[in-house]
Amino acid sequence: MAKNPLDILKKPVPDPHMQTWKAALISAAIIFLLFEIFRPFGMHAMPSLMRLSFSLYFAAATFVGVFFPGLLYILFFPKNYAGEDNWTLGKEILHNFLILCAISFCIWLATRRYMEPGIRSLVEILGDTVIIGLFPITAIHMIIANMNLKRNLREAEKINALLSSRQPVPEDRSGIAVLQDGTKDSFTLNSSDLLFAKAELNYINIVYLDRGKIESRMIRSTMKQAEAALEAFPAIRRCHRTYLLNVSKITRIDGNSQGYRAVLENCETTVPISRQYLSKLEIRPKN
C-alpha cells in the first residue's frame, strides 16, 4: 500500500526554537543588514537618512512579526510548540509562514497609503517578504542546529563516560506478555531479550534477541498499552514519543544536531532518545 505523500508533513523534525525575543532580535538584525547591503525596492536612490529609516522600519516590523505571533503560539498552544517529539515538518512550515504573514501585515499597515488600495498590495508584500524571509529563517536554523550539535555532543560524551562505569541495570529473566489490543493473542519473551519497541500507527514493532539473532514481531497495540505492560521491568524505559528501550542494552550514546541516538549491544539499528526522556533513563550526568 502506497504511503500518503502528506505523511511527510507529520515527520518529526528537531525543535529549532530559541527564546522568542532572541529569535525576533536575530531576525530583525539579519533583515537590517540585508537591506543595508543589498538596498532593495529602490533604496539605492534614497538619501542616507531615509534609507536608514527604511531599513530600521523593516527590521522593527520583522521583530514584531516574529515576537508576538511566537509568543501567542506558545501561550495558546504550549503542547504543540514545546518538545522535540511534538514538532513536525508541517508545524514548522506553518509556524514560519504565519510569522511571514504577520511581518507582511505590519509592513502593509504602514505603507498602504503609498500603495494601491486593496488586497493585491498585501499579496505582493507577502510575496516579497517570503523571498527575503528565507534568508533569516535559514540563518536561524543553521545557528540553532550548530548550537544543538555542540550541546548534544558535549552531553553525549559525559553520558558515555558514565556508561563505562555505571552499575548495570538489573535484568529480569522472567517471562513477560505484551497483549494484542482487542484480541486474546499474546506475545511472550524474556525482558532481557527485548532491544526496543517502536510504535507504527496502530501497531507496535517489538525488536528482540532470539538465541543471539535479532527478530521482530508486529502486534496490534498502542505505545501506552505496551508501556503499561512493561512497566514492571526497570530496564525497559520510554525514551521517545514512539520508542521503548531496554537501557541495559545501551553501549554508547551518539549526539548530533537532532538529538541523541542509542547504540545497542548486538544491534545495528540505533534508537532515538529525546531530551525530555533522557533523565528518566538514569544515564544522564547530574548537574
C-alpha positions in Angstrom: 0.0 0.0 0.0 1.5 3.3 -1.1 2.1 5.9 1.6 0.2 9.1 1.7 2.6 11.9 0.3 1.2 14.2 3.0 2.7 11.9 5.7 6.0 13.7 5.2 4.4 16.7 7.0 4.0 14.5 10.1 7.7 13.7 10.1 9.3 14.8 13.4 12.0 17.4 13.0 14.4 18.9 15.5 12.7 21.6 17.6 14.6 24.7 16.2 13.2 27.3 18.6 15.2 29.5 20.9 13.7 32.1 23.2 11.2 34.2 21.3 12.8 37.5 21.9 16.2 36.2 20.8 14.7 34.7 17.5 13.0 38.1 16.9 16.1 40.1 17.6 18.3 37.9 15.3 15.7 38.0 12.5 15.5 41.8 12.8 19.3 42.2 12.7 19.6 40.0 9.6 16.8 41.9 7.8 18.5 45.2 8.7 21.9 44.0 7.3 20.2 42.7 4.1 18.5 46.0 3.4 21.6 48.0 4.1 23.8 45.8 2.0 21.6 45.0 -1.0 19.3 48.0 -0.8 16.1 46.5 -2.5 13.0 48.4 -3.5 14.9 51.3 -5.0 16.7 52.1 -1.7 20.0 52.8 -3.6 18.4 56.1 -4.8 17.3 57.2 -1.3 19.1 59.7 0.8 21.2 58.1 3.6 18.9 59.1 6.4 15.8 57.9 4.6 17.5 54.7 3.7 18.5 54.1 7.3 14.9 54.8 8.4 13.6 52.4 5.8 15.9 49.6 7.0 15.1 50.2 10.6 11.4 50.1 9.9 11.6 46.8 8.1 13.8 45.5 10.9 11.2 46.6 13.5 8.4 45.1 11.5 10.3 41.8 11.5 10.9 41.9 15.2 7.1 42.5 15.9 6.2 39.8 13.3 8.4 37.2 14.9 8.0 38.1 18.6 4.2 38.4 19.0 3.0 35.5 16.9 5.6 33.3 18.5 4.6 34.4 22.0 0.9 33.9 21.3 1.6 30.4 19.8 3.5 29.4 23.0 0.8 30.8 25.3 -2.2 29.2 23.5 -0.7 26.0 22.1 2.1 25.0 24.5 1.8 21.3 23.9 2.1 21.7 20.1 5.0 24.1 20.4 7.2 22.7 23.1 9.2 19.5 22.9 11.1 18.0 20.0 8.8 14.9 19.9 5.8 17.2 19.2 7.4 19.3 16.5 6.8 18.1 12.9 7.7 19.4 9.5 4.2 20.5 8.9 4.1 22.6 12.1 7.5 24.1 11.2 6.3 25.2 7.8 3.0 26.6 9.2 4.9 28.4 12.0 7.3 30.1 9.6 4.5 31.0 7.2 2.4 32.6 9.9 5.4 34.7 11.0 6.0 35.9 7.4 2.3 36.8 7.2 2.5 38.8 10.4 5.5 40.7 9.1 3.8 41.3 5.8 0.7 42.7 7.6 2.9 45.1 9.7 4.6 46.4 6.6 1.3 46.7 4.7 -0.3 48.7 7.5 2.5 51.3 7.4 2.9 51.5 3.7 -0.6 51.1 2.3 -1.1 54.9 1.9 1.8 54.8 -0.6 0.5 51.8 -2.5 -2.6 50.9 -4.5 -5.6 50.1 -2.1 -6.9 46.6 -1.9 -5.7 43.1 -1.1 -3.4 42.9 -4.1 -0.8 45.1 -2.5 -0.8 42.9 0.6 -0.3 39.8 -1.5 2.6 41.5 -3.3 4.2 42.4 0.0 3.7 38.9 1.3 5.5 37.5 -1.8 8.4 39.8 -1.3 8.5 39.0 2.4 8.6 35.3 1.8 11.5 35.6 -0.6 13.5 37.9 1.7 12.4 36.0 4.8 14.1 32.8 3.6 17.5 34.3 4.5 16.9 34.9 8.2 14.9 31.7 8.6 17.7 29.7 7.1 20.4 31.5 9.1 18.5 31.0 12.4 18.0 27.3 11.7 21.7 26.9 10.9 22.7 28.8 14.1 20.4 26.7 16.3 21.4 23.4 14.6 25.1 24.2 15.3 24.2 25.1 19.0 22.3 21.8 19.4 25.1 19.8 17.8 27.7 21.2 20.2 25.4 20.8 23.2 24.4 17.2 22.3 28.0 16.1 21.5 29.2 17.5 24.8 26.5 15.8 26.8 26.8 12.5 24.9 30.5 12.5 25.9 29.6 12.9 29.5 27.0 10.2 29.3 29.4 7.7 27.7 31.9 8.3 30.5 29.2 7.4 33.0 28.1 4.3 31.0 31.5 2.8 31.2 31.5 3.0 35.0 27.8 2.7 35.8 26.1 -0.1 37.8 24.3 -2.4 35.5 20.6 -2.0 35.3 19.0 -5.2 36.7 17.7 -7.6 34.2 14.7 -9.8 34.8 14.7 -13.2 33.2 11.1 -13.9 33.9 8.6 -14.1 31.1 6.6 -11.1 30.1 3.4 -10.8 27.9 2.5 -8.0 25.6 -1.2 -8.4 24.8 -2.5 -7.5 21.4 -5.2 -4.9 21.6 -8.7 -6.3 21.3 -7.7 -10.0 20.9 -6.8 -12.9 23.2 -3.5 -13.5 21.5 -0.3 -12.6 23.3 3.4 -12.4 22.6 5.8 -13.6 25.3 9.5 -13.1 25.7 12.1 -12.5 28.4 12.6 -8.9 29.3 16.3 -9.2 28.9 15.9 -10.2 25.3 14.0 -7.1 24.3 16.0 -4.5 22.5 13.4 -1.8 21.8 9.8 -1.4 20.7 8.6 1.2 18.2 5.1 2.5 17.6 3.9 2.3 14.0 0.4 3.6 13.5 -1.9 1.2 15.4 0.9 -1.4 15.9 4.0 -1.9 18.0 7.1 -3.4 16.4 9.0 -5.4 19.0 12.6 -6.0 18.2 14.3 -8.7 20.4 17.0 -11.3 20.5 16.2 -14.9 19.9 19.2 -17.2 20.6 21.5 -14.4 19.7 19.7 -13.5 16.4 17.7 -10.3 16.1 14.0 -10.8 15.4 11.0 -8.6 15.2 7.3 -9.1 15.9 4.4 -6.7 15.0 1.5 -6.7 17.3 -1.7 -4.6 17.4 -1.3 -2.3 20.4 -0.6 1.3 21.4 2.5 2.7 22.9 0.6 3.4 26.1 -0.6 -0.2 26.4 2.9 -1.6 25.7 4.5 0.8 28.3 1.9 -0.3 30.9 2.6 -4.0 30.2 6.3 -3.5 30.6 6.4 -1.0 33.5 7.3 -3.8 36.0 10.7 -4.2 34.3 13.1 -1.5 35.4 15.5 -1.9 32.4 12.7 -1.0 29.9 12.1 2.7 29.7 10.3 5.2 27.5 13.0 7.1 25.5 10.9 8.8 22.8 7.4 9.5 21.9 7.4 6.4 19.7 10.0 4.2 21.3 10.6 2.0 24.4 14.2 1.0 25.1 16.0 -1.7 27.1 18.5 0.5 28.9 20.7 -2.4 29.8 21.5 -2.9 26.1 22.9 0.6 25.6 26.7 0.5 24.8 27.1 4.1 23.6 25.1 7.4 23.1 25.8 9.4 20.0 24.9 13.1 19.8 24.0 15.2 16.7 22.1 18.3 15.9 18.8 16.4 16.0 19.3 14.9 19.5 20.7 11.6 20.7 20.9 8.1 19.3 21.4 5.0 21.5 23.8 2.3 20.1 22.7 -1.1 21.4 24.5 -4.3 22.0 24.3 -6.7 19.1 22.1 -4.4 17.1 22.9 -2.3 14.1 19.8 -0.1 14.4 20.2 3.0 16.6 17.3 4.3 18.7 16.4 8.0 19.1 16.4 9.5 22.6 14.5 12.7 23.3 15.9 15.2 25.8 12.7 15.1 27.8 13.2 11.4 28.4 16.9 11.4 28.8 16.9 12.0 32.6 14.3 9.2 33.1 16.7 6.7 31.6 19.1 7.4 34.6 22.1 7.6 32.3 22.4 11.4 32.2 25.0 13.2 34.3 23.6 15.1 37.2 24.3 18.9 37.2 
